[in-house]
Amino acid sequence: MKKYLIILYILLLASAVGAAGGPNSVSITLTTSVPGYLLHGFLDSPGTTAFIESPTVDDAFNPSGAVLNYGIKTNAGLPLVVKAKITPFEEQDVASPATVPIDKVKMDGNIISPSGGKYQILSLTPSSGTIFYAYTLTVMVDQDELSSKPAGNYVSTVEIDIST
């Protein structure tokens, strides 16, 4: 009988240890986030999505204007206002440089006017997910005024900012 009691005691002890071993299942909650990003810059040509580091337009006094391809890539759903500051063309490497003012700026073929020294290129709220927007800016000078300027190299700078 002692043997049976010892066996019963061992069985009870083993089942108690098994029951105290914890639950049969455990769970954990995994959380993370997708970081937002906003990339913008000039593109090599229409239809491309790769930004170029140091764009230049060599024939900026072309009567049709200097064509600039610009793009925005983002996954942020914030409202964006994109503005451009465009300096007049200034003659380089002379003591008293001549300047050629900007006559017109077009955004996708439509003339836009400056306000506060900047041209508002666009205002948008991106839809959800990763979106790529591409636009064409055309910067034009008055060809009649240009014809009265001295020969030389002229430079203008286009600076684009985005505010949210």
C-alpha positions, 0 to 999 in steps of 0.5 A, a space after each residue: 500500500 505504501 508503494 501505491 501511496 508513493 506512486 500516487 504522490 509522485 503522480 500528483 506532484 508531477 501533474 501539479 508541476 505541469 500545471 504550474 508550468 504556465 499557460 499553453 499559449 503566449 502572445 506578443 504585440 508587434 508594432 512599428 511605423 512607416 517613416 514619412 519622406 518627402 523628396 523633391 528635385 530636378 529631373 533629367 527629362 520628362 517621364 523620368 523619376 530619378 533626381 539629378 544632383 547638379 542640373 544645368 540648362 545651357 541654352 537658357 536664353 532660348 526664345 521658347 524658354 529654359 525648360 526645367 523638369 521638376 518632381 516630388 516623391 512622397 508618402 506623406 499626406 500633408 498639404 504641400 505648397 511649392 514655391 520657386 524663387 528665380 533670380 534675374 540673369 546676371 552677367 558673369 566675370 565683369 566689374 559692372 554686370 548687366 542683368 536680364 530680368 525674368 519675363 514669364 514663368 510657365 508651369 505645365 504651359 500656364 503662365 504663373 505670376 510672382 507674389 512676394 518675390 516667389 512663384 507659387 508652382 503648386 499647392 496639393 495634398 498627396 493621396 495615400 501611399 507613395 506618390 510621384 508628381 512631375 511638372 515642367 517649369 519654363 523660364 523665359 526672358 524678354 528677347 527684345 531686352 536681351 538683344 540690348 545686353 552685352 555678350 557674355 555668360 549669364 547665370 540665373 538661379 532657381 530655388 524651390 522650397 516646399 512648406 507644409 
